[in-house]
Amino acid sequence: MTDCRLYLITPPRIDLATFADDLARALDAGDVACLQLRLKEAPEDEVRRAIDTLRPVAQARDVAFLLNDNAELAARTGCDGAHLGQEDGDHARARQLLKDGTLGITCHASRHLAMEAGELGADYVAFGAFFPTTTKDAQHHAEPEILEWWSSLFEIPSVAIGGITAENCAPLVRAGADFLAVVGAVWSHREGPAAGVRAMNAAIAAA
């Protein structure tokens, strides 16, 4: 089993004037594999400004910068890749647009969707939600067994998502998740985002 790493997602709404500094402190606090910019409700010009501001912060620290939903915009703006949901356009076309960039695909709790994603060239598959989450209205619930099944059969990495915290992540790490995707566990940590990153890293290591 490969070592599990932290996959950080931005909050649903950010204040660019202050968030870049918060992000830098969080990324400097410990191991973060990648950052996904996820601004679902923002117009494209606002997303572009966020990319221009935050992408250099991540890439300067060797943290992959991924854009949610929009592979075309990701390819045009120097992102390292894109993460797409099941409804986010043509996945095969996204694979072409991103070329050597990273393509991640949400597969909910479906083995079938995960195998389809792997066949079309996804660089990782995301399963969830594993726990209740306030970040989005989770209509699918996944169990750790799907991570065990996937890691035993396929070399494509898996991402676990949905309500994951330092307190509840151990079963997912032990089940074989390659990455744990979090929002609130870092950005809503009572001692700040840097402490959130340290807590998640410690919990992953302990598991």
C-alpha positions as CSV (number, residue, x, y, z in Angstrom):
1,M,0.0,0.0,0.0
2,T,1.3,3.4,-0.9
3,D,1.6,6.1,1.8
4,C,-1.6,8.1,2.2
5,R,-1.4,11.8,1.7
6,L,-3.5,14.9,2.3
7,Y,-5.6,16.3,-0.6
8,L,-6.8,19.8,0.3
9,I,-9.9,21.5,-1.2
10,T,-10.6,25.2,-0.9
11,P,-13.6,26.4,1.0
12,P,-16.8,27.1,-1.0
13,R,-16.2,30.9,-0.7
14,I,-12.9,32.6,-0.2
15,D,-11.7,36.2,0.2
16,L,-8.7,36.4,-2.1
17,A,-7.3,39.4,-0.2
18,T,-6.5,37.2,2.7
19,F,-6.8,33.6,1.5
20,A,-3.5,33.4,-0.3
21,D,-1.6,34.0,3.0
22,D,-3.8,31.5,4.8
23,L,-3.1,29.0,2.1
24,A,0.7,29.6,2.2
25,R,0.7,29.0,6.0
26,A,-1.4,25.8,5.6
27,L,0.9,24.4,2.9
28,D,4.0,25.3,4.9
29,A,2.6,23.4,7.9
30,G,3.0,19.9,6.6
31,D,2.6,17.5,3.7
32,V,-0.1,18.3,1.2
33,A,-0.1,16.5,-2.1
34,C,-2.5,18.8,-4.0
35,L,-4.9,21.7,-3.8
36,Q,-8.2,21.7,-5.5
37,L,-9.8,25.1,-6.3
38,R,-13.5,24.5,-5.8
39,L,-15.6,27.6,-6.3
40,K,-18.9,26.2,-7.4
41,E,-21.0,29.4,-7.4
42,A,-18.3,31.8,-8.7
43,P,-18.4,33.4,-12.2
44,E,-15.5,32.4,-14.5
45,D,-13.7,35.7,-14.2
46,E,-13.6,35.3,-10.4
47,V,-12.3,31.7,-10.8
48,R,-9.6,33.0,-13.1
49,R,-8.5,35.6,-10.6
50,A,-8.4,32.9,-7.9
51,I,-6.3,30.7,-10.2
52,D,-3.9,33.5,-10.9
53,T,-3.5,34.3,-7.2
54,L,-3.4,30.8,-5.7
55,R,-1.8,28.6,-8.3
56,P,1.7,30.1,-7.8
57,V,1.3,29.6,-4.0
58,A,0.7,25.9,-4.5
59,Q,3.1,25.3,-7.3
60,A,6.0,27.1,-5.6
61,R,5.6,24.4,-2.8
62,D,5.4,21.5,-5.2
63,V,1.7,21.1,-4.5
64,A,-0.3,20.2,-7.5
65,F,-3.0,22.7,-8.3
66,L,-6.2,21.2,-9.6
67,L,-9.4,23.0,-10.8
68,N,-12.8,21.7,-10.0
69,D,-15.4,21.1,-12.8
70,N,-13.7,22.8,-15.8
71,A,-10.9,20.9,-17.7
72,E,-10.8,23.4,-20.5
73,L,-10.2,26.4,-18.2
74,A,-7.7,24.3,-16.2
75,A,-5.7,23.6,-19.4
76,R,-5.8,27.3,-20.5
77,T,-4.6,28.7,-17.2
78,G,-1.6,26.6,-16.3
79,C,-3.3,24.4,-13.7
80,D,-1.8,21.0,-13.1
81,G,-5.1,19.3,-13.8
82,A,-8.8,19.1,-13.1
83,H,-11.3,17.2,-11.0
84,L,-14.6,16.4,-12.6
85,G,-17.9,15.1,-11.2
86,Q,-20.1,12.7,-13.1
87,E,-22.0,15.6,-14.6
88,D,-19.0,17.8,-15.5
89,G,-18.8,17.5,-19.2
90,D,-17.2,14.9,-21.4
91,H,-14.5,13.0,-19.5
92,A,-12.9,11.6,-22.6
93,R,-12.6,15.1,-24.0
94,A,-11.2,16.4,-20.7
95,R,-8.5,13.7,-20.9
96,Q,-7.5,15.0,-24.3
97,L,-7.5,18.7,-23.2
98,L,-5.4,18.0,-20.1
99,K,-2.8,16.0,-22.1
100,D,-0.2,15.0,-19.4
101,G,-2.1,16.9,-16.7
102,T,-3.9,15.2,-13.9
103,L,-7.5,14.1,-14.4
104,G,-9.5,13.1,-11.3
105,I,-13.1,11.8,-11.5
106,T,-15.8,11.5,-8.8
107,C,-17.1,8.0,-8.7
108,H,-19.4,8.2,-5.6
109,A,-19.7,4.7,-4.2
110,S,-19.8,3.0,-7.6
111,R,-17.3,0.3,-8.7
112,H,-18.7,0.5,-12.2
113,L,-18.1,4.3,-12.5
114,A,-14.6,3.8,-11.1
115,M,-13.7,1.2,-13.6
116,E,-15.1,3.4,-16.4
117,A,-13.0,6.3,-15.2
118,G,-9.9,4.1,-15.1
119,E,-10.5,2.9,-18.7
120,L,-10.7,6.4,-20.1
121,G,-7.4,7.5,-18.4
122,A,-8.3,9.0,-15.1
123,D,-5.2,9.6,-12.9
124,Y,-7.3,9.0,-9.7
125,V,-10.8,8.1,-8.8
126,A,-12.6,9.7,-5.9
127,F,-15.0,7.8,-3.6
128,G,-17.4,9.2,-1.1
129,A,-19.0,10.5,0.9
130,F,-17.7,8.4,3.8
131,F,-19.1,10.6,6.6
132,P,-21.8,13.3,6.9
133,T,-20.5,16.6,5.4
134,T,-21.7,20.2,5.5
135,T,-19.6,21.2,2.4
136,K,-22.1,19.7,-0.1
137,D,-25.4,17.8,-0.2
138,A,-24.0,14.3,-0.3
139,Q,-26.4,11.9,-2.1
140,H,-24.0,9.0,-2.1
141,H,-22.5,7.1,0.9
142,A,-19.4,5.0,0.5
143,E,-17.9,2.4,2.9
144,P,-14.2,1.7,3.4
145,E,-14.6,-1.7,1.7
146,I,-14.7,0.0,-1.7
147,L,-11.2,1.4,-1.0
148,E,-10.0,-2.1,-0.1
149,W,-11.5,-3.5,-3.2
150,W,-10.0,-0.8,-5.5
151,S,-6.5,-0.9,-4.0
152,S,-6.4,-4.7,-4.2
153,L,-7.2,-4.7,-8.0
154,F,-6.0,-1.4,-9.5
155,E,-2.9,0.7,-9.5
156,I,-4.8,4.0,-10.1
157,P,-4.8,6.0,-6.9
158,S,-8.0,6.5,-4.9
159,V,-9.2,9.6,-3.1
160,A,-11.5,9.4,-0.1
161,I,-13.8,12.4,0.4
162,G,-16.7,13.4,2.6
163,G,-16.7,14.6,6.2
164,I,-13.2,13.3,6.8
165,T,-11.4,14.6,10.0
166,A,-8.3,13.7,12.0
167,E,-10.6,11.9,14.4
168,N,-12.3,9.6,11.9
169,C,-9.8,9.0,9.1
170,A,-8.0,6.0,10.4
171,P,-10.3,3.3,8.8
172,L,-9.9,5.0,5.4
173,V,-6.1,5.0,5.6
174,R,-6.1,1.4,6.7
175,A,-8.5,0.5,3.9
176,G,-6.0,1.7,1.3
177,A,-7.0,5.3,0.4
178,D,-4.1,7.0,-1.4
179,F,-5.4,10.5,-0.5
180,L,-7.8,12.0,2.0
181,A,-9.7,15.0,0.6
182,V,-10.7,17.5,3.2
183,V,-12.2,21.0,3.5
184,G,-13.5,21.7,7.0
185,A,-10.8,19.5,8.8
186,V,-8.3,22.2,7.8
187,W,-10.1,25.4,7.1
188,S,-12.4,25.2,10.1
189,H,-9.9,23.8,12.5
190,R,-10.3,25.6,15.9
191,E,-6.6,26.5,15.9
192,G,-6.4,27.6,12.3
193,P,-5.6,25.9,8.9
194,A,-1.9,25.2,9.7
195,A,-2.9,23.3,12.8
196,G,-5.5,21.5,10.7
197,V,-2.8,20.3,8.3
198,R,-0.6,19.2,11.1
199,A,-3.5,17.3,12.8
200,M,-4.4,15.5,9.5
201,N,-0.8,14.6,8.9
202,A,-0.4,13.2,12.4
203,A,-3.6,11.2,12.1
204,I,-2.6,9.7,8.8
205,A,0.8,8.7,10.2
206,A,-0.8,7.2,13.3
207,A,-3.2,5.1,11.2
